[in-house]
Amino acid sequence: MPTARRLALLLLILCFRCSSVAAWQSAPNSNSATAPLRIICFGAHPDDAEYKSGGTAALWAAAGHKVKMVSVTNGDIGHWNMAG
């Protein structure tokens, strides 16, 4: 497995692990019916998350929830073999 894929997988696992621990620790003290959701959307490349789920993210944000978009790569190379 290439190093970049390993790093991306590790970051994804850590994000889910940290978010589940934080949600578990804060659950007894929060009112889940009124607390805003924290939503995160991952995309492989810049603009992937926005392009595929931007409308839904805008609806959730307009409803008062916290929405973040994350790009796993920085977009400096187009193709693995034919770099731009």
C-alpha positions in Angstrom: 0.0 0.0 0.0 1.5 3.4 -1.0 2.6 5.7 1.8 -0.1 8.3 0.9 -2.9 5.8 1.1 -1.6 4.5 4.5 -1.5 8.0 5.8 -5.0 8.8 4.6 -6.3 5.6 6.1 -4.6 6.3 9.4 -6.0 9.8 9.5 -9.5 8.6 8.7 -9.3 6.0 11.4 -8.1 8.5 13.9 -10.8 11.0 13.0 -13.5 8.4 13.6 -11.9 7.1 16.7 -11.5 10.6 18.2 -15.0 11.7 17.3 -16.6 8.6 18.7 -14.7 9.0 22.0 -15.7 12.7 22.2 -19.3 11.9 21.5 -19.4 9.2 24.1 -17.8 11.5 26.7 -20.1 14.4 26.1 -23.3 12.5 25.7 -24.5 12.4 29.3 -24.2 16.2 29.7 -25.8 17.3 26.4 -29.4 17.5 25.2 -29.2 15.6 21.9 -32.6 16.9 20.8 -31.4 20.5 20.7 -27.6 20.2 20.3 -26.4 21.0 16.8 -24.8 18.1 14.9 -21.1 18.2 13.9 -20.9 17.0 10.3 -17.7 16.3 8.4 -17.5 15.3 4.8 -14.3 13.8 3.3 -13.3 14.2 -0.3 -10.2 12.6 -2.0 -9.4 15.8 -4.0 -10.0 19.5 -3.6 -13.7 20.3 -4.5 -14.8 16.6 -4.4 -16.7 17.0 -1.1 -18.1 20.3 -2.1 -19.2 19.1 -5.5 -20.8 15.9 -4.3 -22.4 17.1 -1.1 -22.3 20.8 -1.1 -26.1 21.3 -1.4 -26.8 18.9 1.4 -24.1 20.5 3.5 -25.6 24.0 2.9 -29.0 22.7 4.1 -27.6 21.2 7.3 -25.6 24.5 7.9 -28.8 26.6 7.3 -30.5 24.4 9.9 -27.9 25.4 12.5 -25.5 22.4 12.4 -21.8 22.7 12.1 -20.5 21.4 8.8 -16.9 20.9 7.7 -15.4 19.8 4.3 -12.0 18.0 4.3 -9.8 17.2 1.3 -7.5 14.3 1.8 -5.0 15.6 -0.9 -3.7 19.1 -1.6 -4.4 18.9 -5.4 -0.8 19.6 -6.5 -0.7 16.5 -8.8 -3.3 15.5 -11.3 -2.4 12.0 -12.3 -0.1 9.6 -10.5 1.9 8.9 -13.6 1.5 12.2 -15.5 2.0 14.9 -12.9 0.9 18.4 -14.0 
